[in-house]
Amino acid sequence: MNTGYVLNIITGNLTPVAFYLTWWFHLLIMLVVIGWGYFYHRSKTGALNHEMAELESQLHQRSELLTYSKRNEQIAREDAQNANTNKSLLLSQISHDIRTPMTNVMGMASLLTETELNAEQQEYATTILQSGESLLGLINDILMKDILEYSKVETGKELDFKEFDIRNSIEEVLDVFAAKAALSGLDLIYDIESKIPAQIVGDNQRLRQILMNLVENSLKFTHHGEIFIEVQFIEAVGDSHIKLEFEVRDTGVGISAVNVRQLSKELMQSAQTLQANGVAGVGLIICKNLLALMGGTISVDSIENEGTSFRFTMSVRTNVQPLRAPISAEIERKKILIVDDNATVRTVLKKQLDQWKLAVTIADSGAHALSLLEANSGFDLVLTDYQMPEMDGITLAETLKRLYPQMPIILLNKIGDETFRKQPELFSAVVNKPVRQHVLSEQMFSLLRQGGKVVSINDNKQKLSVDFAKQYPLTILIAEDNLMNQKIVTKVLTKLGYEPHVTNNGKEVLEEVSNTFYDLILMDVQMPEMDGLEATKMIRVCLSTQPVIIAMTANTLQGDREECLRAGMDDYISKPVKLEEMVNILEKWALQVQQKAM
């Protein structure tokens, strides 16, 4: 056995010991342990570094994939937005391109009716006009349906907030269904609570899509009575927002209690889970999805065989400036008699006329109206429906003309029904249903300002008479690039006694108004070199004395009226321009020009 020696301190002798107890052995063991620890640590560090390099590589790859995915998502979003814009432009262009030749056809037909025609020729010309109106209604219907179909894929898009006239939007929706409703004998009615501003800020296109779907749904199941759109003020939200409730109510066949519960359940589902496999049809799914996008809700109430009501809510921003024109003092407290068998129509009309500060009396039948007139014949105007049981509006007008020859009468007529033309001397004006508020107000205010003077609706000389310009003097500039449209508008104005000047585009308009002042400009919207919107903006900035600018456009589907008003235009006429509308708008603004000059 190998041994080592150690010095014994006590004896001073060397004592033999085992080698594993020697110091050099312990040192050797320590060096081995340290070496093994060093190499172990180094191997572990290398493994960790390799693992970190692997993780960094994976992270880099995932980062690149995420960036690539975001880039693709952005490209897809931009492509979708471009597709939506192109679709809207396409629909607008289709509307414009179809309406432009229709303007020529109907404009010339209107001028033809102003000439000396025999009965057969008059019938032919009237048929052309009626067919044109039907075709325009069909155009609107087809284009609006296309918009609804596109809305299925647009549900996830961002909202398009713009300022718009809520009344005009509802009237445009009802106009689309006017012909169908007339065939079924249905009344299309709407009412907007007076505290709701005339102009609001929201997504006008999607609101119209919702109303279109709900009204179309009501038409399918309503065979008599009415379809009623009501807009109510719910609450103010902060300083600049309000919450509105819309109701579309009909008197149709209704829905059974079981289906109402199922439909309510489906409408409570999320937009992602709602499918067209239950009671809710495609139209209601579109409404649900659009309202979900707008932060609103929809609900349904129905009684079988009595009718159905759909209600939905939405929040909109308000316009700080009230845009409703003040009522002229000369027509305040004028006495109006409303005659209609439909209680809803009577209520809505009375409410509207009360806001115009007129003294209103209502009658639910022709016999009731005659009894009221017998007790008090001091009415300034009678507003009567045509379709009424026992005594219709024409029969009532015949009786009124015998008893009160000077009484002005306005007929609320079913669109497409020309029966009243057989006795045109009975009525001072005819307003088609569904009633547009601005049309009714223009007709009523014109008659009331004339002191009850009766104007025959078929009196050609009254429509286009050179004396008109003497009574309502204006210097007029026409901005129109289409030669046929120039000819029609110039002919109409010449027959009214005006001597209009014609320009072909916006640049020519600016040159002309810089040298000559015009009271009124009839401005086409789409023109080469400079369109009507841009020319209007320039006029509003550059001229110290401002003319009245009236938009004339064949575009009617994309909120064109609001766009024209935002550009600084004062009013709007859609093409094809009707003679009555042209006369009414010239009279309206001529009176305002005269008041400013005083």
C-alpha positions as CSV (number, residue, x, y, z in Angstrom):
1,M,0.0,0.0,0.0
2,N,1.3,3.4,-0.9
3,T,1.6,5.7,2.1
4,G,2.6,9.2,2.8
5,Y,4.3,10.6,5.9
6,V,3.3,13.5,8.2
7,L,5.3,15.1,11.0
8,N,4.1,14.3,14.5
9,I,4.4,17.6,16.4
10,I,4.6,15.9,19.8
11,T,7.3,13.3,19.1
12,G,9.0,15.0,16.2
13,N,8.8,11.7,14.2
14,L,7.4,11.2,10.7
15,T,4.2,9.1,10.8
16,P,3.1,7.2,7.7
17,V,-0.5,8.0,6.4
18,A,-2.8,6.8,3.4
19,F,-2.3,8.7,0.1
20,Y,-6.0,9.8,-0.1
21,L,-5.4,11.8,3.1
22,T,-2.6,13.8,1.6
23,W,-3.0,17.4,0.6
24,W,-2.0,16.9,-3.0
25,F,-4.7,14.4,-3.4
26,H,-7.3,16.8,-2.2
27,L,-6.0,19.4,-4.5
28,L,-6.2,17.0,-7.4
29,I,-9.9,16.2,-6.6
30,M,-10.7,19.9,-6.4
31,L,-9.1,20.6,-9.8
32,V,-11.1,17.7,-11.3
33,V,-14.4,19.0,-9.9
34,I,-13.7,22.6,-11.0
35,G,-12.8,21.3,-14.5
36,W,-15.9,19.2,-14.8
37,G,-18.1,22.2,-13.6
38,Y,-16.5,24.5,-16.1
39,F,-17.1,22.2,-19.1
40,Y,-20.7,21.4,-17.9
41,H,-21.5,25.1,-17.6
42,R,-20.0,25.7,-21.0
43,S,-22.0,23.0,-22.7
44,K,-25.3,24.2,-21.1
45,T,-24.6,27.8,-22.1
46,G,-24.0,26.7,-25.7
47,A,-27.3,24.7,-25.7
48,L,-29.2,27.7,-24.3
49,N,-27.6,30.1,-26.9
50,H,-28.6,27.7,-29.6
51,E,-32.1,27.5,-28.3
52,M,-32.4,31.3,-28.1
53,A,-31.2,31.6,-31.6
54,E,-33.9,29.1,-32.7
55,L,-36.5,31.1,-30.9
56,E,-35.3,34.4,-32.3
57,S,-35.5,32.9,-35.8
58,Q,-39.1,31.7,-35.2
59,L,-40.1,35.1,-33.8
60,H,-38.6,36.9,-36.8
61,Q,-40.5,34.5,-39.2
62,R,-43.8,35.1,-37.3
63,S,-43.2,38.9,-37.3
64,E,-42.7,38.8,-41.1
65,L,-45.9,36.7,-41.5
66,L,-47.9,39.1,-39.3
67,T,-46.6,42.1,-41.3
68,Y,-47.5,40.3,-44.5
69,S,-50.9,39.4,-43.2
70,K,-51.6,43.1,-42.1
71,R,-50.4,44.3,-45.5
72,N,-52.8,41.9,-47.3
73,E,-55.6,42.9,-45.0
74,Q,-55.0,46.6,-45.7
75,I,-55.0,45.8,-49.5
76,A,-58.2,43.8,-49.2
77,R,-59.8,46.7,-47.2
78,E,-58.8,49.2,-49.8
79,D,-60.0,47.0,-52.6
80,A,-63.4,46.6,-50.9
81,Q,-63.7,50.3,-50.4
82,N,-62.8,50.9,-54.0
83,A,-65.3,48.3,-55.1
84,N,-68.0,50.0,-53.0
85,T,-67.1,53.5,-54.4
86,N,-67.1,52.1,-57.9
87,K,-70.5,50.5,-57.3
88,S,-72.0,53.7,-56.1
89,L,-70.5,55.6,-59.0
90,L,-71.8,53.0,-61.4
91,L,-75.4,53.2,-60.0
92,S,-75.2,57.0,-60.1
93,Q,-74.0,57.0,-63.6
94,I,-76.7,54.5,-64.7
95,S,-79.3,56.7,-63.2
96,H,-77.9,59.8,-64.8
97,D,-77.5,58.2,-68.3
98,I,-81.0,56.8,-68.3
99,R,-82.6,60.0,-66.9
100,T,-80.9,62.3,-69.4
101,P,-82.7,61.0,-72.5
102,M,-85.9,60.6,-70.4
103,T,-85.5,64.3,-69.6
104,N,-85.6,65.1,-73.3
105,V,-88.6,62.8,-74.0
106,M,-90.7,64.0,-71.1
107,G,-89.6,67.6,-71.5
108,M,-90.7,67.8,-75.1
109,A,-94.0,65.9,-74.2
110,S,-94.7,68.5,-71.5
111,L,-94.1,71.3,-74.0
112,L,-96.4,69.5,-76.4
113,T,-99.2,69.5,-73.9
114,E,-98.8,73.3,-73.7
115,T,-99.7,73.7,-77.4
116,E,-103.2,73.7,-79.1
117,L,-104.0,70.0,-79.4
118,N,-107.2,68.2,-80.1
119,A,-108.6,65.6,-77.7
120,E,-106.8,62.6,-79.4
121,Q,-103.4,64.4,-79.5
122,Q,-103.8,65.5,-75.9
123,E,-104.4,61.9,-74.9
124,Y,-101.3,60.7,-76.8
125,A,-99.1,63.4,-75.2
126,T,-100.5,62.6,-71.7
127,T,-99.8,58.9,-72.3
128,I,-96.2,59.7,-73.1
129,L,-95.9,61.6,-69.9
130,Q,-97.6,58.9,-67.8
131,S,-95.4,56.2,-69.4
132,G,-92.3,58.2,-68.7
133,E,-93.3,58.6,-65.0
134,S,-93.9,54.8,-64.8
135,L,-90.5,54.1,-66.4
136,L,-88.8,56.5,-63.9
137,G,-90.4,54.7,-61.0
138,L,-89.2,51.4,-62.4
139,I,-85.7,52.8,-62.8
140,N,-85.7,53.9,-59.2
141,D,-87.1,50.6,-58.0
142,I,-84.4,48.6,-59.8
143,L,-81.5,50.7,-58.8
144,M,-82.7,50.8,-55.1
145,K,-83.1,47.0,-55.1
146,D,-79.5,46.8,-56.4
147,I,-78.3,48.9,-53.5
148,L,-80.1,46.6,-51.1
149,E,-78.4,43.5,-52.6
150,Y,-75.1,45.2,-52.3
151,S,-75.8,46.0,-48.7
152,K,-75.5,42.3,-47.9
153,V,-71.7,42.5,-48.5
154,E,-71.4,46.1,-47.2
155,T,-72.6,45.3,-43.7
156,G,-69.1,45.3,-42.3
157,K,-67.9,48.5,-44.0
158,E,-67.3,51.7,-42.1
159,L,-70.2,54.1,-41.7
160,D,-70.5,57.1,-44.0
161,F,-71.6,60.1,-41.9
162,K,-73.0,63.0,-43.8
163,E,-75.5,65.8,-43.2
164,F,-78.9,65.0,-44.8
165,D,-82.6,65.9,-44.6
166,I,-84.4,63.2,-42.8
167,R,-87.8,64.2,-44.3
168,N,-86.4,64.1,-47.9
169,S,-84.9,60.6,-47.2
170,I,-88.2,59.2,-46.1
171,E,-90.1,60.8,-49.0
172,E,-87.6,59.3,-51.4
173,V,-88.2,55.8,-50.0
174,L,-92.0,56.2,-50.2
175,D,-91.8,57.5,-53.7
176,V,-90.2,54.2,-54.8
177,F,-93.3,52.3,-53.6
178,A,-95.9,54.9,-54.6
179,A,-97.1,53.1,-57.8
180,K,-97.4,49.7,-56.1
181,A,-99.3,51.2,-53.2
182,A,-101.7,53.0,-55.5
183,L,-102.5,49.8,-57.3
184,S,-103.5,48.2,-53.9
185,G,-105.3,51.3,-52.7
186,L,-102.8,51.7,-49.8
187,D,-102.0,55.0,-48.2
188,L,-98.2,55.6,-47.6
189,I,-97.9,58.1,-44.7
190,Y,-95.1,59.4,-42.6
191,D,-94.7,61.7,-39.6
192,I,-91.6,63.3,-38.0
193,E,-91.9,64.7,-34.5
194,S,-91.5,68.5,-34.6
195,K,-88.6,68.6,-32.1
196,I,-86.4,66.6,-34.5
197,P,-84.0,68.9,-36.5
198,A,-84.6,69.2,-40.2
199,Q,-80.9,68.3,-40.9
200,I,-79.1,65.5,-39.0
201,V,-75.7,63.9,-39.5
202,G,-75.6,60.1,-40.0
203,D,-75.4,57.4,-42.6
204,N,-78.2,58.3,-44.9
205,Q,-77.7,55.5,-47.4
206,R,-78.0,52.8,-44.7
207,L,-81.0,54.4,-43.1
208,R,-82.8,54.4,-46.5
209,Q,-81.7,50.7,-47.0
210,I,-83.4,49.8,-43.7
211,L,-86.6,51.7,-44.5
212,M,-86.7,50.3,-48.0
213,N,-86.5,46.7,-46.6
214,L,-89.2,47.3,-44.0
215,V,-91.6,49.1,-46.3
216,E,-91.2,46.5,-49.0
217,N,-91.8,43.8,-46.4
218,S,-95.0,45.6,-45.3
219,L,-96.2,45.9,-48.9
220,K,-96.0,42.1,-49.4
221,F,-98.5,41.4,-46.5
222,T,-100.7,44.5,-46.6
223,H,-103.7,44.5,-49.0
224,H,-105.7,47.4,-47.6
225,G,-105.3,50.3,-45.2
226,E,-102.0,52.0,-44.8
227,I,-98.2,51.8,-44.2
228,F,-97.1,54.4,-41.7
229,I,-93.5,55.6,-40.9
230,E,-93.2,57.5,-37.7
231,V,-90.0,59.1,-36.3
232,Q,-89.9,60.0,-32.6
233,F,-87.4,61.9,-30.4
234,I,-86.3,59.6,-27.6
235,E,-83.6,61.6,-25.7
236,A,-80.6,63.9,-26.1
237,V,-77.2,62.2,-25.7
238,G,-74.7,64.8,-24.7
239,D,-74.6,68.2,-26.4
240,S,-74.7,67.2,-30.1
241,H,-76.3,63.8,-30.3
242,I,-79.9,62.6,-30.1
243,K,-81.5,59.2,-30.1
244,L,-84.4,58.5,-32.5
245,E,-86.9,55.7,-32.8
246,F,-88.3,54.8,-36.2
247,E,-91.5,52.8,-36.5
248,V,-92.8,51.1,-39.7
249,R,-96.4,50.1,-39.1
250,D,-98.9,48.5,-41.4
251,T,-102.4,47.2,-41.4
252,G,-101.6,43.9,-43.0
253,V,-102.2,40.3,-42.2
254,G,-100.0,40.3,-39.2
255,I,-97.9,37.5,-37.6
256,S,-99.0,34.7,-35.3
257,A,-98.0,34.9,-31.7
258,V,-95.7,31.9,-32.1
259,N,-93.9,33.5,-35.1
260,V,-93.6,36.8,-33.3
261,R,-91.8,35.1,-30.4
262,Q,-89.5,33.3,-32.8
263,L,-88.9,36.4,-34.9
264,S,-88.1,38.5,-31.7
265,K,-85.7,35.8,-30.6
266,E,-84.0,35.8,-34.0
267,L,-83.7,39.6,-34.0
268,M,-82.0,39.4,-30.6
269,Q,-79.3,37.2,-31.9
270,S,-75.9,38.7,-32.9
271,A,-75.4,39.8,-36.5
272,Q,-72.9,37.0,-37.0
273,T,-75.2,34.2,-35.9
274,L,-78.4,35.4,-37.5
275,Q,-79.2,33.3,-40.5
276,A,-81.9,33.3,-43.2
277,N,-83.3,29.9,-42.1
278,G,-85.9,31.0,-39.6
279,V,-88.9,33.4,-39.6
280,A,-86.7,36.4,-40.4
281,G,-86.2,36.9,-44.2
282,V,-83.2,38.3,-46.0
283,G,-84.5,41.8,-45.8
284,L,-84.8,41.7,-42.0
285,I,-81.4,40.2,-41.7
286,I,-80.0,43.1,-43.7
287,C,-81.8,45.5,-41.4
288,K,-80.5,43.7,-38.3
289,N,-76.9,43.7,-39.5
290,L,-77.0,47.4,-40.6
291,L,-78.4,48.4,-37.2
292,A,-75.8,46.4,-35.4
293,L,-73.2,48.3,-37.3
294,M,-74.8,51.6,-36.4
295,G,-75.3,50.7,-32.7
296,G,-79.1,50.4,-33.0
297,T,-81.6,47.7,-32.2
298,I,-84.8,46.4,-33.9
299,S,-87.9,44.8,-32.4
300,V,-91.3,43.6,-33.7
301,D,-94.9,43.7,-32.5
302,S,-97.8,42.1,-34.4
303,I,-101.4,41.0,-34.0
304,E,-102.6,38.5,-36.4
305,N,-105.1,39.9,-39.0
306,E,-104.5,43.4,-37.7
307,G,-101.0,44.4,-38.6
308,T,-97.3,44.5,-37.8
309,S,-95.0,47.1,-36.4
310,F,-91.2,47.1,-36.6
311,R,-89.3,49.6,-34.4
312,F,-85.6,50.4,-34.5
313,T,-83.4,53.0,-32.8
314,M,-80.3,54.9,-33.8
315,S,-78.2,57.8,-32.5
316,V,-77.4,60.7,-34.8
317,R,-75.6,63.9,-34.6
318,T,-77.6,67.2,-34.8
319,N,-77.0,70.2,-36.9
320,V,-76.5,73.3,-34.8
321,Q,-78.3,75.6,-37.2
322,P,-82.0,75.2,-37.7
323,L,-82.8,75.0,-41.4
324,R,-86.6,75.2,-41.5
325,A,-87.7,78.4,-43.2
326,P,-90.0,80.7,-41.1
327,I,-93.7,80.9,-42.0
328,S,-94.8,84.0,-43.8
329,A,-97.1,86.2,-41.6
330,E,-99.5,86.7,-44.5
331,I,-100.7,83.0,-44.4
332,E,-100.8,82.6,-40.6
333,R,-104.2,81.6,-39.2
334,K,-105.7,81.0,-42.6
335,K,-108.6,78.5,-42.2
336,I,-108.1,75.1,-43.8
337,L,-110.6,72.3,-44.0
338,I,-109.0,68.8,-44.4
339,V,-111.3,66.0,-45.7
340,D,-110.0,62.4,-45.6
341,D,-111.5,59.1,-44.4
342,N,-108.2,57.8,-43.1
343,A,-107.7,58.9,-39.5
344,T,-103.9,58.6,-39.7
345,V,-103.8,60.9,-42.8
346,R,-106.0,63.4,-41.1
347,T,-103.9,63.4,-37.9
348,V,-100.6,63.8,-39.8
349,L,-101.9,66.6,-42.1
350,K,-103.4,68.5,-39.2
351,K,-100.2,68.2,-37.2
352,Q,-98.2,69.5,-40.2
353,L,-100.5,72.4,-40.9
354,D,-100.6,73.3,-37.2
355,Q,-96.8,73.7,-37.4
356,W,-97.4,76.1,-40.3
357,K,-99.6,78.2,-38.0
358,L,-102.8,77.5,-40.0
359,A,-106.2,77.1,-38.4
360,V,-107.2,73.6,-39.2
361,T,-110.6,71.8,-39.1
362,I,-110.9,68.1,-40.1
363,A,-113.7,66.1,-41.6
364,D,-113.8,62.3,-42.0
365,S,-116.2,62.3,-45.1
366,G,-117.6,64.5,-47.8
367,A,-120.9,64.8,-46.0
368,H,-119.2,65.8,-42.8
369,A,-117.2,68.5,-44.7
370,L,-120.4,69.9,-46.2
371,S,-122.1,70.1,-42.8
372,L,-119.0,72.0,-41.5
373,L,-119.1,74.4,-44.4
374,E,-122.8,75.0,-43.9
375,A,-122.2,76.0,-40.3
376,N,-119.1,78.1,-41.2
377,S,-118.3,78.9,-44.9
378,G,-115.3,81.1,-44.0
379,F,-112.6,78.6,-45.0
380,D,-109.8,79.8,-47.1
381,L,-108.9,76.5,-48.7
382,V,-110.2,72.9,-48.8
383,L,-107.7,69.9,-48.9
384,T,-109.5,66.7,-49.9
385,D,-108.6,63.2,-50.6
386,Y,-109.9,61.6,-53.8
387,Q,-110.6,58.0,-52.7
388,M,-113.3,58.2,-50.0
389,P,-116.4,56.0,-49.5
390,E,-119.9,57.3,-50.3
391,M,-118.7,60.6,-51.6
392,D,-115.3,60.8,-53.3
393,G,-113.1,63.9,-53.7
394,I,-114.4,64.8,-57.2
395,T,-118.1,64.5,-56.2
396,L,-117.3,66.7,-53.1
397,A,-115.5,69.2,-55.3
398,E,-118.5,69.4,-57.7
399,T,-120.8,70.2,-54.8
400,L,-118.4,72.7,-53.3
401,K,-118.1,74.6,-56.7
402,R,-121.9,74.9,-56.9
403,L,-122.2,76.3,-53.4
404,Y,-118.9,78.2,-53.0
405,P,-117.6,78.9,-56.6
406,Q,-114.5,80.8,-55.4
407,M,-113.4,78.2,-52.9
408,P,-109.8,76.9,-53.8
409,I,-109.6,73.1,-53.6
410,I,-106.5,71.0,-53.5
411,L,-106.9,67.3,-54.4
412,L,-104.8,64.6,-52.8
413,N,-104.7,62.2,-55.7
414,K,-103.6,58.6,-56.1
415,I,-100.5,58.5,-58.3
416,G,-101.3,57.4,-61.9
417,D,-105.0,58.3,-61.7
418,E,-105.9,61.0,-64.2
419,T,-109.7,61.0,-63.6
420,F,-109.6,64.6,-62.2
421,R,-108.4,65.8,-65.7
422,K,-111.9,65.3,-67.0
423,Q,-113.0,68.3,-64.8
424,P,-109.9,70.4,-64.4
425,E,-111.9,73.4,-63.4
426,L,-112.8,71.8,-60.1
427,F,-109.3,72.0,-58.5
428,S,-106.8,74.7,-58.0
429,A,-104.0,72.2,-57.6
430,V,-103.4,68.4,-57.4
431,V,-100.8,66.8,-55.1
432,N,-100.0,63.1,-55.6
433,K,-99.8,60.7,-52.6
434,P,-97.7,59.9,-50.8
435,V,-97.6,63.7,-50.0
436,R,-94.2,65.4,-50.2
437,Q,-94.2,68.2,-47.7
438,H,-92.5,70.8,-49.8
439,V,-94.8,70.2,-52.7
440,L,-97.9,70.6,-50.5
441,S,-96.5,73.7,-48.8
442,E,-95.7,75.3,-52.2
443,Q,-99.1,74.7,-53.6
444,M,-101.0,75.8,-50.4
445,F,-98.9,78.9,-49.8
446,S,-99.2,80.0,-53.4
447,L,-103.0,79.7,-53.3
448,L,-103.2,81.4,-49.9
449,R,-101.0,84.3,-51.0
450,Q,-103.2,84.8,-54.1
451,G,-106.1,85.4,-51.7
452,G,-108.0,82.3,-52.8
453,K,-107.7,82.9,-56.5
454,V,-108.6,79.7,-58.3
455,V,-106.0,78.5,-60.9
456,S,-107.2,75.7,-63.2
457,I,-104.7,72.9,-63.3
458,N,-105.2,72.4,-67.0
459,D,-105.1,76.1,-68.0
460,N,-102.2,76.1,-70.5
461,K,-101.9,79.9,-70.4
462,Q,-101.7,79.8,-66.6
463,K,-98.9,77.3,-66.7
464,L,-96.7,78.9,-69.4
465,S,-97.8,82.5,-69.8
466,V,-95.6,85.4,-70.7
467,D,-97.4,87.4,-68.0
468,F,-95.7,85.1,-65.4
469,A,-92.3,86.9,-65.8
470,K,-94.1,90.3,-65.3
471,Q,-95.5,89.1,-62.0
472,Y,-92.3,87.3,-60.9
473,P,-89.4,89.2,-62.6
474,L,-86.0,87.5,-62.6
475,T,-82.8,87.6,-64.6
476,I,-82.0,84.0,-65.3
477,L,-78.8,82.2,-66.3
478,I,-78.9,78.6,-67.5
479,A,-75.8,76.3,-67.0
480,E,-76.4,73.2,-69.1
481,D,-74.0,71.2,-71.4
482,N,-76.7,69.0,-73.1
483,L,-78.0,70.8,-76.1
484,M,-81.5,69.2,-75.9
485,N,-81.8,70.1,-72.3
486,Q,-80.8,73.7,-73.1
487,K,-83.5,73.8,-75.7
488,I,-86.2,72.5,-73.4
489,V,-85.4,74.7,-70.4
490,T,-84.9,77.8,-72.6
491,K,-88.3,77.1,-74.3
492,V,-90.1,76.8,-71.0
493,L,-88.6,80.0,-69.7
494,T,-89.3,81.9,-72.9
495,K,-92.9,80.8,-72.8
496,L,-93.0,82.2,-69.2
497,G,-91.8,85.6,-70.5
498,Y,-88.2,85.4,-69.5
499,E,-85.1,86.0,-71.6
500,P,-82.5,83.5,-70.2
501,H,-78.8,83.4,-71.1
502,V,-77.2,80.0,-71.7
503,T,-73.8,78.7,-70.7
504,N,-72.3,75.3,-71.4
505,N,-70.1,74.6,-68.3
506,G,-69.0,75.9,-64.9
507,K,-66.1,78.0,-66.3
508,E,-68.5,79.9,-68.6
509,V,-70.8,80.5,-65.7
510,L,-68.0,82.1,-63.7
511,E,-67.0,84.3,-66.7
512,E,-70.6,85.3,-67.2
513,V,-71.4,86.2,-63.5
514,S,-68.2,88.2,-63.2
515,N,-69.6,90.6,-65.8
516,T,-73.4,90.4,-65.3
517,F,-75.5,89.9,-62.2
518,Y,-78.2,87.3,-62.4
519,D,-81.0,86.9,-59.9
520,L,-81.2,83.1,-60.4
521,I,-79.0,80.4,-61.9
522,L,-80.4,77.1,-63.1
523,M,-77.2,75.0,-62.6
524,D,-76.7,71.5,-64.0
525,V,-74.6,69.4,-61.7
526,Q,-72.6,67.3,-64.2
527,M,-70.8,69.5,-66.8
528,P,-67.4,69.3,-68.5
529,E,-64.4,71.4,-67.5
530,M,-66.0,72.5,-64.3
531,D,-69.2,70.9,-62.8
532,G,-72.0,72.7,-61.1
533,L,-70.9,71.9,-57.6
534,E,-67.5,73.4,-58.1
535,A,-68.9,76.5,-59.9
536,T,-71.3,77.1,-57.0
537,K,-68.6,76.9,-54.4
538,M,-66.5,79.5,-56.4
539,I,-69.5,81.8,-56.8
540,R,-70.2,81.6,-53.0
541,V,-66.6,82.6,-52.3
542,C,-66.0,85.2,-55.0
543,L,-69.2,87.3,-55.4
544,S,-70.2,90.0,-53.0
545,T,-73.8,90.0,-54.2
546,Q,-75.1,86.4,-54.3
547,P,-77.6,84.9,-56.8
548,V,-80.1,82.2,-56.1
549,I,-78.7,78.9,-57.4
550,I,-81.0,76.0,-58.3
551,A,-79.5,72.6,-58.9
552,M,-80.7,70.6,-61.9
553,T,-79.6,67.0,-62.0
554,A,-80.5,63.6,-63.3
555,N,-78.9,61.9,-60.3
556,T,-81.4,60.9,-57.6
557,L,-80.0,57.9,-55.8
558,Q,-76.9,58.9,-53.8
559,G,-78.1,61.8,-51.7
560,D,-77.6,64.3,-54.4
561,R,-80.0,66.9,-52.9
562,E,-77.9,67.1,-49.7
563,E,-74.7,67.3,-51.7
564,C,-76.0,70.2,-53.7
565,L,-77.2,72.0,-50.6
566,R,-73.8,71.5,-48.9
567,A,-72.1,73.0,-52.0
568,G,-74.1,76.2,-51.4
569,M,-77.0,75.7,-53.7
570,D,-80.4,77.1,-52.6
571,D,-82.8,74.5,-54.0
572,Y,-83.0,71.4,-56.2
573,I,-84.9,70.2,-59.2
574,S,-84.5,66.6,-60.4
575,K,-84.6,65.8,-64.0
576,P,-86.8,65.4,-65.9
577,V,-88.1,68.7,-64.7
578,K,-91.9,69.0,-64.5
579,L,-93.5,72.2,-65.7
580,E,-95.4,72.7,-62.5
581,E,-92.3,72.2,-60.4
582,M,-90.4,74.7,-62.5
583,V,-93.2,77.3,-62.2
584,N,-93.5,76.8,-58.5
585,I,-89.8,77.1,-57.8
586,L,-89.5,80.2,-59.9
587,E,-92.4,81.8,-58.1
588,K,-91.0,80.8,-54.7
589,W,-87.6,82.4,-55.3
590,A,-88.9,85.4,-57.2
591,L,-90.9,86.3,-54.1
592,Q,-87.8,86.0,-51.9
593,V,-85.7,88.1,-54.4
594,Q,-88.4,90.8,-54.3
595,Q,-88.4,90.8,-50.5
596,K,-84.6,91.2,-50.4
597,A,-84.8,94.1,-52.8
598,M,-87.3,96.0,-50.5
